[in-house]
């Protein structure tokens, strides 16, 4: 690696330098090419007493939390001789909602988590148009626009709503899910540790997202808090074990004030119209922006009632710690305690880089919720 590179450049190069990890299966949740989920099935369970599970539950070098953690009780133990369900982690990638960044750069992290006994679903979703399209011109020459309204949010909601049935379809066989269960004809249970699709608990996942994906999981956990009439609103809190945001764009007010990711939040929420068509006037634009912020800013949707953890690099210059701190403060004012794990001396990308100690911190925080 070039010694002249900055720390942030070295971290980014390391995170993006891993070979892409192939998923066990890929399934679609809609007709668009970006409406797909890569699923990673662990080869074996992280059995009670195993070193990987014990290390992650013990904290494995996790720094002290910056805010009190909200703790959920362990589930009742399985019946004697029965294998416990395999927890499902649903991953949302970052990339400032821009088209060049897709789920593939998160596949090494997905494989790392699967290697520690977790089933993983890595979600793709529609992002902004590419820089060579007319709709991208508002973002500046050569700069892809961030996000699509409302398609980006449509996809986050649709993927999570469809995921339990998609996993059950894989368990049912090729005629339903489109991919065979890799261990369907082999023994499964505590004695073998072998995992099948049918062993995966897809009804109560842990949501994990990085950067813009961190926003996605915080927003998804609070859909029951959306204004009445919202197309994405749920009638009750979603069934989740918890949420872990990694360098999450968690507070839109702070992110906008800091111009995070080249003003990606403003691009995501701004109204778009054909170049030859006049846009809304100042008053209409302000009203529309206020409405969209109320529907999308995680800090406006607390308390979610879902156990929530943020893992934040103390030296992150892409999504600075102030963004996470603003969300924690907003949640506290609303009566929700959020666990903030600040890792000093690291930036934006170590939380998704399986070669780093920060990835072990991430694994530990996910495991706390399972």
Residue frames as qw, qx, qy, qz and C-alpha x, y, z in Angstrom:
[[0.000, 0.889, 0.457, 0.000, 0.00, 0.00, 0.00],
 [0.376, 0.645, -0.029, 0.664, 1.29, 3.47, -0.92],
 [0.480, -0.353, -0.480, 0.644, 2.93, 5.02, 2.20],
 [0.053, 0.069, 0.048, 0.995, 1.90, 8.47, 0.95],
 [0.362, -0.511, -0.630, -0.459, -1.76, 7.62, 1.37],
 [0.324, -0.443, 0.332, -0.767, -3.67, 9.20, 4.23],
 [0.233, -0.033, 0.894, -0.381, -5.12, 7.04, 7.00],
 [0.623, 0.385, 0.341, -0.590, -8.61, 7.44, 5.52],
 [0.593, 0.539, -0.454, -0.390, -7.34, 6.44, 2.06],
 [0.143, 0.311, -0.936, 0.079, -5.59, 3.37, 3.45],
 [0.405, 0.126, 0.754, -0.501, -8.73, 2.31, 5.31],
 [0.675, 0.483, 0.066, -0.554, -10.87, 2.70, 2.21],
 [0.461, 0.517, -0.679, -0.241, -8.36, 0.79, 0.07],
 [0.069, -0.178, 0.952, -0.240, -8.32, -2.05, 2.58],
 [0.532, 0.266, 0.580, -0.556, -12.12, -2.28, 2.82],
 [0.700, 0.575, -0.025, -0.422, -12.53, -2.31, -0.97],
 [0.192, 0.617, -0.743, -0.175, -9.49, -4.53, -1.56],
 [0.512, -0.096, 0.831, -0.193, -11.09, -7.85, -0.60],
 [0.112, -0.034, -0.844, -0.524, -12.26, -10.31, -3.22],
 [0.611, -0.131, -0.075, -0.777, -16.01, -10.39, -3.70],
 [0.255, -0.080, 0.927, -0.264, -17.57, -13.24, -1.71],
 [0.365, -0.138, -0.693, -0.606, -20.13, -15.32, -3.62],
 [0.569, -0.192, 0.362, -0.713, -23.52, -15.70, -1.90],
 [0.346, 0.042, 0.933, -0.091, -25.24, -19.02, -1.29],
 [0.250, 0.585, 0.743, 0.208, -28.31, -17.77, -3.17],
 [0.024, 0.131, -0.050, -0.990, -29.70, -14.61, -4.75],
 [0.110, 0.575, 0.810, 0.006, -33.43, -13.93, -4.76],
 [0.026, 0.314, 0.239, 0.919, -35.56, -11.10, -6.07],
 [0.019, 0.470, 0.683, -0.559, -38.13, -9.10, -4.16],
 [0.367, 0.739, 0.193, -0.532, -39.34, -7.12, -7.18],
 [0.786, 0.537, 0.273, 0.137, -39.03, -6.81, -10.97],
 [0.197, 0.941, -0.273, 0.028, -36.26, -4.18, -11.08],
 [0.780, 0.326, -0.443, 0.298, -32.68, -5.50, -11.50],
 [0.115, 0.465, -0.546, 0.687, -31.70, -3.77, -8.24],
 [0.693, -0.361, 0.187, -0.595, -34.50, -5.42, -6.26],
 [0.841, 0.108, -0.528, 0.051, -32.47, -8.43, -5.18],
 [0.573, -0.700, 0.366, -0.218, -31.04, -9.93, -2.00],
 [0.560, 0.396, -0.715, 0.137, -27.85, -11.99, -1.67],
 [0.799, -0.513, 0.102, -0.296, -28.15, -14.65, 1.03],
 [0.327, 0.510, -0.755, 0.252, -25.21, -16.21, 2.85],
 [0.883, -0.373, -0.142, -0.248, -25.87, -19.40, 4.77],
 [0.249, -0.695, 0.660, -0.135, -23.30, -20.38, 7.40],
 [0.587, 0.243, -0.764, -0.113, -21.71, -23.77, 6.91],
 [0.528, -0.250, -0.761, 0.282, -22.10, -24.55, 10.58],
 [0.400, -0.845, -0.281, -0.215, -23.66, -23.17, 13.71],
 [0.135, 0.531, -0.526, 0.651, -21.83, -21.08, 16.27],
 [0.681, -0.384, -0.622, -0.044, -22.62, -23.59, 19.00],
 [0.486, -0.832, 0.099, -0.248, -22.85, -22.55, 22.65],
 [0.781, -0.499, 0.293, 0.234, -19.35, -22.80, 24.10],
 [0.758, 0.423, 0.164, 0.469, -17.61, -22.28, 20.77],
 [0.478, -0.307, -0.048, 0.822, -14.76, -19.78, 20.82],
 [0.101, 0.317, 0.374, 0.866, -16.29, -17.53, 18.13],
 [0.381, -0.693, -0.479, -0.380, -19.56, -17.19, 19.98],
 [0.623, -0.595, -0.324, 0.390, -17.94, -16.85, 23.38],
 [0.436, -0.089, 0.058, 0.894, -15.55, -14.16, 22.17],
 [0.047, -0.440, -0.378, -0.814, -18.31, -12.13, 20.56],
 [0.502, -0.706, -0.458, -0.199, -20.63, -12.39, 23.56],
 [0.639, -0.477, -0.243, 0.553, -17.81, -11.43, 25.90],
 [0.032, 0.952, 0.037, -0.302, -17.17, -8.26, 23.96],
 [0.823, 0.254, 0.226, 0.456, -13.86, -9.21, 22.30],
 [0.433, -0.094, 0.064, 0.894, -12.18, -5.88, 22.97],
 [0.018, 0.768, 0.489, 0.414, -15.32, -3.76, 22.59],
 [0.187, 0.223, -0.292, 0.911, -14.70, -0.24, 23.89],
 [0.037, 0.420, 0.696, -0.581, -17.04, 1.16, 26.54],
 [0.150, 0.669, 0.627, 0.370, -20.33, 2.44, 25.18],
 [0.123, 0.168, -0.080, 0.975, -20.88, 6.16, 25.05],
 [0.540, -0.236, 0.022, -0.808, -24.53, 5.74, 26.02],
 [0.526, -0.136, 0.753, -0.372, -26.38, 3.20, 28.10],
 [0.190, 0.068, -0.871, -0.447, -27.26, 0.07, 26.20],
 [0.738, -0.039, 0.114, -0.664, -30.80, -1.11, 25.87],
 [0.051, -0.257, 0.965, -0.002, -30.69, -4.83, 26.70],
 [0.774, -0.034, -0.242, -0.585, -33.19, -7.44, 25.56],
 [0.698, -0.325, 0.594, -0.233, -33.74, -10.73, 27.37],
 [0.019, 0.268, -0.909, -0.317, -32.48, -13.94, 25.90],
 [0.715, -0.026, -0.372, -0.591, -35.08, -16.11, 24.24],
 [0.833, -0.303, 0.365, -0.284, -36.26, -19.22, 26.03],
 [0.181, -0.446, 0.844, 0.236, -33.86, -22.15, 25.55],
 [0.640, 0.163, -0.543, -0.519, -34.82, -24.71, 22.92],
 [0.924, -0.237, 0.107, -0.282, -36.20, -28.08, 23.90],
 [0.542, -0.490, 0.663, 0.163, -33.59, -30.74, 24.73],
 [0.614, 0.098, 0.707, 0.335, -32.08, -32.10, 21.54],
 [0.423, 0.823, 0.367, 0.093, -33.47, -29.28, 19.39],
 [0.521, 0.096, 0.097, 0.843, -31.17, -26.90, 17.54],
 [0.012, 0.695, 0.285, -0.659, -31.77, -23.21, 18.25],
 [0.544, 0.787, 0.278, 0.085, -32.78, -21.09, 15.27],
 [0.602, 0.012, 0.138, 0.787, -29.95, -19.43, 13.37],
 [0.018, 0.772, 0.218, -0.596, -30.16, -15.63, 13.68],
 [0.542, 0.586, 0.393, 0.457, -30.55, -13.66, 10.46],
 [0.241, -0.574, 0.021, 0.782, -28.59, -10.44, 9.88],
 [0.481, 0.753, 0.409, 0.184, -29.99, -8.15, 7.19],
 [0.468, -0.347, 0.153, 0.799, -27.28, -5.93, 5.71],
 [0.373, 0.890, 0.259, 0.031, -27.77, -2.64, 3.88],
 [0.670, 0.063, 0.090, 0.734, -24.74, -1.21, 2.11],
 [0.091, -0.788, -0.112, 0.599, -23.68, 2.41, 2.02],
 [0.461, 0.175, 0.499, 0.713, -22.40, 4.63, -0.75],
 [0.064, 0.339, 0.110, -0.932, -24.46, 7.80, -0.18],
 [0.578, 0.525, 0.519, -0.348, -27.40, 6.36, -2.12],
 [0.296, 0.703, -0.393, -0.514, -25.36, 6.73, -5.34],
 [0.916, 0.308, -0.065, -0.249, -25.42, 4.22, -8.18],
 [0.500, 0.581, -0.633, 0.106, -21.70, 3.33, -8.40],
 [0.096, -0.333, 0.823, -0.450, -21.80, 1.74, -4.92],
 [0.777, -0.141, -0.377, -0.485, -23.71, -1.52, -4.64],
 [0.839, -0.463, 0.158, -0.239, -23.98, -4.48, -2.29],
 [0.901, 0.263, -0.270, 0.214, -20.94, -6.29, -3.67],
 [0.267, 0.594, -0.489, 0.579, -18.46, -4.27, -1.62],
 [0.548, -0.466, 0.410, -0.562, -20.22, -5.52, 1.52],
 [0.927, 0.051, -0.320, -0.191, -19.95, -9.20, 0.56],
 [0.506, 0.297, -0.681, 0.437, -16.67, -9.78, 2.46],
 [0.266, -0.259, 0.527, -0.764, -18.39, -8.58, 5.65],
 [0.833, -0.041, -0.052, -0.549, -21.38, -10.80, 4.89],
 [0.824, 0.189, -0.530, 0.066, -19.08, -13.80, 4.49],
 [0.190, 0.347, -0.655, 0.643, -17.26, -12.88, 7.70],
 [0.536, -0.200, 0.361, -0.736, -20.52, -12.83, 9.66],
 [0.910, 0.076, -0.229, -0.337, -21.64, -16.10, 8.06],
 [0.610, 0.330, -0.658, 0.293, -18.31, -17.59, 9.11],
 [0.032, -0.197, 0.678, -0.708, -19.34, -16.88, 12.69],
 [0.018, 0.285, 0.943, -0.170, -22.60, -18.80, 12.46],
 [0.284, 0.525, 0.319, -0.736, -24.97, -16.04, 11.34],
 [0.457, 0.522, 0.638, 0.334, -27.22, -16.21, 8.30],
 [0.112, -0.476, 0.060, 0.870, -26.92, -13.00, 6.27],
 [0.431, 0.693, 0.548, 0.182, -29.17, -11.25, 3.75],
 [0.283, -0.355, 0.151, 0.878, -27.45, -8.43, 1.85],
 [0.365, 0.740, 0.537, -0.178, -30.03, -6.14, 0.26],
 [0.276, 0.078, 0.367, 0.885, -29.71, -4.22, -2.97],
 [0.141, 0.767, 0.518, -0.351, -31.97, -1.23, -3.57],
 [0.450, 0.711, 0.287, 0.457, -32.45, 1.48, -6.15],
 [0.428, -0.516, -0.063, 0.739, -30.04, 4.37, -5.84],
 [0.210, 0.775, -0.020, -0.596, -29.57, 7.58, -7.80],
 [0.798, 0.595, 0.090, 0.032, -29.14, 7.58, -11.58],
 [0.770, -0.093, 0.151, 0.613, -25.64, 7.35, -12.99],
 [0.211, -0.621, 0.042, 0.754, -23.64, 10.48, -13.71],
 [0.133, -0.069, 0.611, 0.777, -24.12, 10.27, -17.48],
 [0.021, 0.594, 0.785, 0.173, -27.93, 10.50, -17.28],
 [0.005, -0.589, -0.168, -0.790, -29.89, 13.76, -17.53],
 [0.600, -0.713, -0.288, -0.220, -31.40, 13.28, -14.06],
 [0.769, -0.338, -0.185, 0.511, -27.92, 13.36, -12.53],
 [0.397, 0.566, 0.043, 0.721, -27.05, 16.82, -13.84],
 [0.359, -0.850, -0.068, -0.380, -28.32, 18.58, -10.71],
 [0.833, -0.502, 0.013, 0.231, -25.61, 16.86, -8.68],
 [0.145, -0.827, 0.408, 0.358, -22.86, 18.54, -10.71],
 [0.635, 0.585, -0.457, -0.213, -20.74, 17.49, -13.69],
 [0.527, 0.323, -0.776, 0.122, -19.63, 13.88, -13.40],
 [0.156, -0.174, 0.744, -0.626, -21.24, 13.50, -9.96],
 [0.331, -0.323, -0.840, -0.285, -23.95, 10.85, -9.63],
 [0.422, -0.480, 0.040, -0.768, -27.03, 12.01, -7.79],
 [0.037, -0.110, 0.885, -0.451, -27.86, 10.53, -4.41],
 [0.292, 0.270, 0.805, -0.440, -30.98, 8.41, -4.21],
 [0.182, -0.270, -0.633, -0.702, -34.32, 8.19, -5.96],
 [0.276, 0.171, 0.567, -0.757, -37.51, 9.52, -4.46],
 [0.652, -0.514, 0.370, -0.416, -39.57, 7.56, -3.59],
 [0.881, 0.217, -0.407, -0.108, -38.02, 4.39, -5.05],
 [0.305, 0.413, -0.728, 0.453, -35.11, 4.13, -2.59],
 [0.372, -0.187, 0.598, -0.685, -37.52, 4.01, 0.34],
 [0.855, 0.119, -0.115, -0.492, -39.96, 1.78, -1.53],
 [0.737, 0.312, -0.598, 0.051, -37.20, -0.79, -1.90],
 [0.041, 0.334, -0.746, 0.574, -36.00, -0.69, 1.71],
 [0.606, -0.056, 0.411, -0.678, -39.54, -1.33, 2.90],
 [0.862, 0.242, -0.218, -0.389, -40.37, -3.92, 0.23],
 [0.523, 0.386, -0.742, 0.163, -37.21, -5.96, 0.81],
 [0.098, -0.212, 0.771, -0.592, -37.80, -6.25, 4.54],
 [0.704, 0.072, 0.244, -0.663, -41.49, -7.02, 4.10],
 [0.842, 0.323, -0.324, -0.287, -40.69, -9.79, 1.60],
 [0.184, 0.573, -0.782, 0.161, -37.65, -11.34, 3.27],
 [0.532, -0.187, 0.735, -0.376, -39.33, -13.85, 5.65],
 [0.847, 0.361, 0.252, -0.298, -41.30, -15.37, 2.78],
 [0.550, 0.691, -0.464, -0.072, -38.22, -15.44, 0.55],
 [0.079, -0.481, 0.843, -0.228, -36.25, -17.43, 3.13],
 [0.680, 0.057, 0.628, -0.374, -39.16, -19.80, 3.66],
 [0.773, 0.561, -0.076, -0.287, -39.30, -20.23, -0.11],
 [0.318, 0.618, -0.718, 0.043, -35.67, -21.31, -0.16],
 [0.364, -0.248, 0.829, -0.345, -36.42, -23.81, 2.61],
 [0.779, 0.285, 0.361, -0.427, -39.31, -25.19, 0.57],
 [0.706, 0.041, 0.609, 0.359, -37.06, -26.02, -2.38],
 [0.241, -0.116, 0.472, 0.840, -36.25, -24.90, -5.93],
 [0.051, 0.549, 0.729, 0.405, -39.87, -24.86, -7.09],
 [0.219, -0.892, -0.387, 0.081, -40.62, -22.02, -4.65],
 [0.359, -0.839, 0.098, 0.397, -37.42, -20.21, -3.87],
 [0.583, 0.791, -0.185, -0.019, -35.41, -20.82, -7.01],
 [0.266, 0.616, -0.701, 0.243, -32.38, -22.28, -5.19],
 [0.817, -0.224, -0.531, -0.028, -32.01, -25.61, -3.45],
 [0.580, -0.767, 0.229, -0.152, -31.25, -25.90, 0.22],
 [0.395, 0.633, -0.661, 0.078, -27.52, -26.76, 0.26],
 [0.030, -0.260, 0.897, -0.356, -28.00, -29.10, 3.22],
 [0.703, -0.085, -0.043, -0.705, -31.53, -30.32, 2.60],
 [0.912, 0.028, -0.379, -0.156, -30.58, -33.98, 2.43],
 [0.495, 0.280, -0.644, 0.511, -28.03, -33.87, 5.22],
 [0.515, -0.576, -0.592, 0.230, -28.56, -34.19, 8.97],
 [0.048, 0.617, -0.101, 0.779, -29.01, -31.00, 10.92],
 [0.676, -0.671, -0.273, -0.137, -29.02, -30.28, 14.62],
 [0.387, -0.864, 0.317, -0.064, -26.80, -29.70, 17.64],
 [0.851, -0.244, 0.400, 0.236, -24.73, -32.79, 16.96],
 [0.700, 0.369, 0.345, 0.505, -23.73, -31.76, 13.42],
 [0.188, -0.600, -0.014, 0.777, -23.92, -27.97, 13.59],
 [0.226, 0.160, 0.640, 0.717, -24.96, -28.02, 9.90],
 [0.229, 0.451, 0.286, -0.814, -27.36, -25.27, 8.85],
 [0.234, 0.422, 0.765, 0.427, -30.29, -25.37, 6.44],
 [0.111, -0.351, -0.211, -0.905, -32.57, -22.57, 5.22],
 [0.580, -0.550, -0.518, -0.306, -35.30, -24.01, 7.43],
 [0.632, -0.361, -0.446, 0.521, -33.09, -23.36, 10.48],
 [0.246, 0.180, -0.029, 0.952, -32.93, -19.61, 9.86],
 [0.056, -0.678, -0.594, 0.429, -35.07, -17.28, 11.99],
 [0.238, 0.300, 0.372, 0.846, -36.13, -14.85, 9.27],
 [0.238, -0.769, -0.533, -0.262, -39.04, -13.45, 11.30],
 [0.421, -0.898, -0.039, 0.122, -36.88, -11.58, 13.87],
 [0.751, 0.380, -0.086, 0.534, -33.71, -10.37, 12.15],
 [0.396, -0.663, -0.019, 0.636, -31.00, -7.99, 13.27],
 [0.490, 0.837, 0.161, 0.183, -30.75, -5.05, 10.87],
 [0.572, -0.500, 0.196, 0.620, -27.21, -3.82, 10.17],
 [0.522, 0.783, 0.238, 0.239, -26.30, -1.00, 7.83],
 [0.578, -0.260, 0.071, 0.770, -23.27, 1.10, 6.94],
 [0.115, -0.128, 0.195, 0.966, -23.38, 4.84, 6.21],
 [0.479, 0.003, -0.250, -0.841, -26.46, 5.37, 4.00],
 [0.610, -0.149, -0.761, -0.163, -27.34, 1.76, 4.82],
 [0.239, -0.167, -0.688, 0.664, -27.15, 2.72, 8.49],
 [0.333, 0.089, 0.071, -0.936, -29.82, 5.30, 7.79],
 [0.572, -0.040, -0.625, -0.530, -31.87, 2.60, 6.05],
 [0.499, -0.204, -0.826, 0.167, -31.94, 0.30, 9.07],
 [0.048, -0.199, -0.504, 0.839, -32.71, 3.07, 11.56],
 [0.424, 0.093, -0.175, -0.884, -35.54, 4.27, 9.34],
 [0.569, -0.072, -0.745, -0.340, -36.85, 0.74, 8.79],
 [0.335, -0.194, -0.809, 0.441, -36.98, 0.11, 12.54],
 [0.064, 0.333, 0.399, -0.852, -39.18, 3.19, 12.97],
 [0.115, -0.202, -0.650, -0.723, -41.71, 2.72, 10.16],
 [0.275, -0.614, -0.739, 0.028, -44.51, 2.45, 12.71],
 [0.247, -0.607, -0.255, 0.711, -43.61, 6.01, 13.74],
 [0.181, 0.137, 0.467, 0.854, -44.16, 7.45, 10.26],
 [0.338, 0.152, 0.150, -0.917, -46.98, 9.97, 9.78],
 [0.547, 0.364, 0.713, -0.246, -50.42, 8.47, 9.24],
 [0.604, 0.741, 0.108, -0.272, -51.01, 8.08, 5.53],
 [0.017, -0.682, 0.669, 0.295, -47.37, 7.38, 4.66],
 [0.831, 0.304, -0.362, -0.293, -47.05, 4.62, 2.07],
 [0.523, 0.336, -0.734, 0.273, -44.32, 3.00, 4.20],
 [0.393, -0.442, 0.461, -0.661, -46.02, 3.13, 7.60],
 [0.421, -0.077, -0.903, 0.037, -46.45, -0.07, 9.60],
 [0.546, -0.620, -0.281, -0.488, -49.37, -0.47, 12.03],
 [0.790, -0.610, 0.061, 0.016, -47.10, -1.84, 14.77],
 [0.192, -0.772, 0.581, 0.171, -43.37, -2.00, 15.57],
 [0.734, 0.403, -0.521, -0.165, -41.49, -4.40, 13.28],
 [0.930, -0.356, 0.096, 0.003, -40.42, -7.75, 14.72],
 [0.521, 0.674, -0.415, 0.320, -36.69, -7.14, 15.10],
 [0.791, -0.318, -0.323, 0.410, -34.04, -8.38, 17.49],
 [0.323, -0.770, -0.014, 0.550, -32.37, -5.01, 17.13],
 [0.522, 0.833, 0.045, 0.177, -30.53, -2.56, 14.90],
 [0.628, -0.470, 0.177, 0.595, -26.81, -1.84, 14.51],
 [0.425, 0.902, 0.055, 0.044, -25.83, 1.26, 12.54],
 [0.750, -0.191, 0.164, 0.611, -22.22, 1.49, 11.34],
 [0.216, -0.201, 0.192, 0.936, -21.08, 5.09, 10.71],
 [0.185, 0.615, 0.758, 0.115, -24.76, 5.67, 10.05],
 [0.026, -0.264, -0.161, -0.951, -26.21, 8.83, 8.52],
 [0.244, -0.413, -0.842, 0.247, -28.45, 8.85, 11.56],
 [0.032, -0.734, -0.384, 0.560, -29.43, 12.49, 11.92],
 [0.490, 0.602, 0.419, 0.470, -30.38, 14.39, 8.78],
 [0.076, -0.993, -0.083, -0.029, -30.21, 17.84, 10.36],
 [0.497, -0.699, 0.397, 0.328, -26.57, 17.40, 11.39],
 [0.670, 0.093, 0.580, 0.454, -25.68, 15.61, 8.17],
 [0.358, 0.812, 0.348, 0.301, -27.13, 18.44, 6.09],
 [0.213, -0.969, 0.091, 0.086, -25.38, 21.08, 8.17],
 [0.537, -0.547, 0.536, 0.354, -22.04, 19.30, 7.68],
 [0.537, 0.618, -0.376, -0.433, -22.63, 18.59, 3.98],
 [0.613, -0.278, 0.739, 0.003, -22.03, 14.88, 4.60],
 [0.578, 0.154, 0.740, 0.309, -21.07, 12.86, 1.51],
 [0.111, 0.023, 0.424, 0.898, -21.17, 15.89, -0.80],
 [0.409, 0.111, 0.173, -0.889, -24.62, 16.98, 0.39],
 [0.163, -0.067, -0.941, -0.288, -26.13, 13.57, -0.29],
 [0.075, 0.457, 0.778, -0.425, -29.11, 14.07, 2.04],
 [0.262, 0.555, 0.050, -0.788, -30.21, 17.21, 0.19],
 [0.282, 0.272, -0.703, -0.594, -29.97, 15.37, -3.12],
 [0.056, -0.178, -0.981, 0.047, -31.91, 12.40, -1.75],
 [0.079, 0.569, 0.677, -0.460, -34.80, 14.56, -0.56],
 [0.105, 0.421, -0.148, -0.889, -34.86, 17.31, -3.19],
 [0.686, 0.533, 0.410, -0.278, -37.68, 17.31, -5.76],
 [0.305, -0.253, 0.652, 0.646, -36.52, 16.46, -9.26],
 [0.561, 0.669, 0.326, -0.363, -38.11, 17.44, -12.53],
 [0.736, 0.415, 0.322, 0.427, -37.22, 17.31, -16.24],
 [0.439, -0.201, 0.051, 0.874, -34.65, 19.98, -17.21],
 [0.013, 0.307, 0.409, 0.860, -37.12, 21.86, -19.40],
 [0.422, -0.665, -0.563, -0.250, -39.79, 21.93, -16.69],
 [0.071, -0.630, 0.325, -0.702, -39.83, 24.66, -14.02],
 [0.424, -0.124, -0.821, 0.360, -39.45, 23.34, -10.49],
 [0.349, -0.762, -0.543, 0.048, -41.45, 24.30, -7.41],
 [0.035, 0.834, -0.097, 0.542, -41.21, 27.81, -6.02],
 [0.184, 0.407, -0.666, 0.598, -39.31, 28.53, -2.78],
 [0.551, -0.247, 0.406, -0.686, -42.34, 28.16, -0.49],
 [0.935, 0.090, -0.119, -0.323, -43.47, 24.93, -2.13],
 [0.654, 0.392, -0.594, 0.256, -39.94, 23.55, -2.07],
 [0.065, -0.397, 0.646, -0.648, -39.57, 24.33, 1.65],
 [0.746, -0.131, 0.265, -0.597, -42.90, 22.66, 2.47],
 [0.915, 0.229, -0.302, -0.138, -42.03, 19.59, 0.43],
 [0.446, 0.433, -0.664, 0.416, -38.61, 19.29, 2.07],
 [0.346, -0.343, 0.553, -0.676, -40.13, 19.58, 5.54],
 [0.890, -0.001, 0.063, -0.452, -42.60, 16.82, 4.73],
 [0.836, 0.326, -0.436, 0.072, -39.90, 14.53, 3.41],
 [0.157, 0.465, -0.675, 0.551, -37.67, 15.15, 6.41],
 [0.600, -0.259, 0.411, -0.635, -40.56, 14.21, 8.73],
 [0.950, 0.129, -0.015, -0.284, -40.91, 10.93, 6.85],
 [0.848, 0.387, -0.296, 0.208, -37.24, 10.00, 6.56],
 [0.115, 0.662, -0.535, 0.512, -35.04, 11.54, 9.29],
 [0.639, -0.186, -0.725, 0.178, -34.36, 8.85, 11.93],
 [0.197, -0.039, -0.505, 0.840, -34.04, 11.54, 14.59],
 [0.418, -0.092, -0.040, -0.903, -37.60, 12.64, 13.83],
 [0.752, -0.102, -0.510, -0.405, -38.95, 9.10, 14.29],
 [0.353, 0.047, -0.806, 0.472, -37.69, 8.23, 17.77],
 [0.380, -0.410, 0.825, -0.076, -38.48, 6.48, 20.00],
 [0.561, 0.208, -0.669, -0.441, -38.62, 3.36, 17.86],
 [0.818, -0.314, 0.290, -0.385, -38.79, 0.95, 20.79],
 [0.945, 0.256, -0.171, 0.110, -36.25, -1.28, 19.01],
 [0.689, -0.580, 0.198, 0.388, -32.88, -2.00, 20.70],
 [0.536, 0.824, -0.013, 0.183, -30.43, 0.20, 18.82],
 [0.671, -0.496, 0.206, 0.510, -26.64, 0.38, 18.70],
 [0.463, 0.877, -0.123, 0.031, -24.40, 2.75, 16.75],
 [0.795, -0.252, 0.188, 0.518, -20.76, 1.85, 16.03],
 [0.271, 0.960, 0.038, 0.062, -18.88, 5.00, 15.13],
 [0.743, 0.143, -0.095, 0.646, -15.26, 5.66, 14.20],
 [0.320, -0.795, -0.196, 0.476, -13.90, 8.54, 16.23],
 [0.238, -0.470, 0.382, 0.760, -11.79, 9.72, 13.27],
 [0.435, 0.508, 0.704, 0.240, -14.52, 9.37, 10.61],
 [0.045, -0.369, 0.128, 0.919, -14.31, 12.31, 8.20],
 [0.122, -0.202, -0.742, -0.628, -17.05, 11.02, 5.86],
 [0.511, -0.643, -0.423, -0.382, -19.82, 10.75, 8.45],
 [0.157, 0.462, -0.552, 0.677, -18.36, 12.53, 11.49],
 [0.265, -0.222, -0.853, 0.391, -19.18, 11.42, 15.05],
 [0.201, 0.123, 0.249, -0.940, -21.39, 14.49, 15.49],
 [0.552, -0.043, -0.498, -0.667, -24.03, 12.78, 13.34],
 [0.574, -0.209, -0.789, 0.069, -24.27, 9.75, 15.62],
 [0.201, -0.159, -0.573, 0.779, -24.14, 11.93, 18.72],
 [0.337, -0.006, -0.055, -0.940, -27.06, 14.03, 17.46],
 [0.647, -0.163, -0.616, -0.419, -29.18, 10.90, 16.97],
 [0.486, -0.188, -0.753, 0.402, -28.32, 9.59, 20.43],
 [0.001, -0.106, -0.356, 0.928, -29.29, 12.96, 21.91],
 [0.490, -0.063, -0.290, -0.819, -32.58, 13.08, 19.98],
 [0.642, -0.184, -0.732, -0.133, -33.43, 9.55, 21.08],
 [0.335, -0.155, -0.667, 0.648, -32.64, 10.40, 24.71],
 [0.222, 0.026, 0.130, -0.966, -34.96, 13.40, 24.58],
 [0.654, -0.065, -0.406, -0.635, -37.69, 11.09, 23.30],
 [0.741, -0.378, 0.391, -0.393, -37.06, 8.55, 26.07],
 [0.975, 0.204, -0.076, 0.034, -35.06, 5.96, 24.10],
 [0.458, -0.706, 0.490, 0.227, -31.59, 4.87, 25.19],
 [0.803, 0.569, -0.175, 0.008, -29.24, 4.16, 22.30],
 [0.797, -0.412, 0.252, 0.363, -25.95, 2.33, 22.74],
 [0.417, 0.882, -0.220, 0.013, -23.11, 4.31, 21.17],
 [0.858, -0.265, 0.229, 0.375, -19.84, 2.43, 20.67],
 [0.273, 0.936, -0.214, -0.063, -17.15, 4.90, 19.62],
 [0.910, -0.038, 0.124, 0.394, -13.96, 3.35, 18.28],
 [0.109, -0.917, 0.179, 0.338, -11.17, 5.88, 18.56],
 [0.272, -0.565, 0.625, 0.466, -8.54, 6.29, 15.88],
 [0.358, 0.181, 0.832, 0.382, -10.52, 4.76, 13.01],
 [0.206, 0.207, -0.210, -0.933, -12.51, 6.28, 10.20],
 [0.655, 0.184, -0.019, -0.732, -15.44, 5.43, 8.00],
 [0.743, 0.281, -0.506, -0.337, -14.57, 2.03, 6.54],
 [0.091, 0.320, -0.901, 0.280, -13.05, -0.21, 9.26],
 [0.590, 0.002, 0.560, -0.582, -16.51, -1.26, 10.54],
 [0.867, 0.364, 0.070, -0.334, -17.14, -3.10, 7.24],
 [0.462, 0.626, -0.628, 0.011, -13.58, -4.39, 6.75],
 [0.943, -0.294, -0.114, -0.105, -13.26, -7.97, 8.05],
 [0.727, 0.278, -0.357, 0.517, -9.48, -7.53, 8.29],
 [0.002, 0.566, -0.302, 0.767, -9.84, -5.00, 11.12],
 [0.168, -0.145, -0.814, 0.536, -10.38, -5.29, 14.85],
 [0.356, 0.112, 0.149, -0.916, -13.35, -2.95, 14.39],
 [0.622, 0.000, -0.590, -0.515, -15.14, -5.71, 12.49],
 [0.428, -0.134, -0.850, 0.277, -14.80, -7.87, 15.60],
 [0.104, 0.161, 0.445, -0.875, -16.44, -5.08, 17.56],
 [0.532, 0.086, -0.280, -0.794, -19.28, -5.10, 15.03],
 [0.577, -0.053, -0.802, -0.146, -19.65, -8.86, 15.36],
 [0.219, -0.147, -0.757, 0.597, -19.81, -8.53, 19.14],
 [0.281, 0.163, 0.222, -0.919, -22.50, -5.86, 18.96],
 [0.613, 0.033, -0.510, -0.603, -24.60, -7.95, 16.58],
 [0.513, -0.063, -0.849, 0.111, -24.20, -11.01, 18.76],
 [0.045, 0.047, 0.580, -0.812, -25.37, -9.08, 21.82],
 [0.528, 0.136, 0.018, -0.838, -28.75, -8.77, 20.11],
 [0.667, 0.102, -0.637, -0.373, -29.08, -12.43, 19.15]]
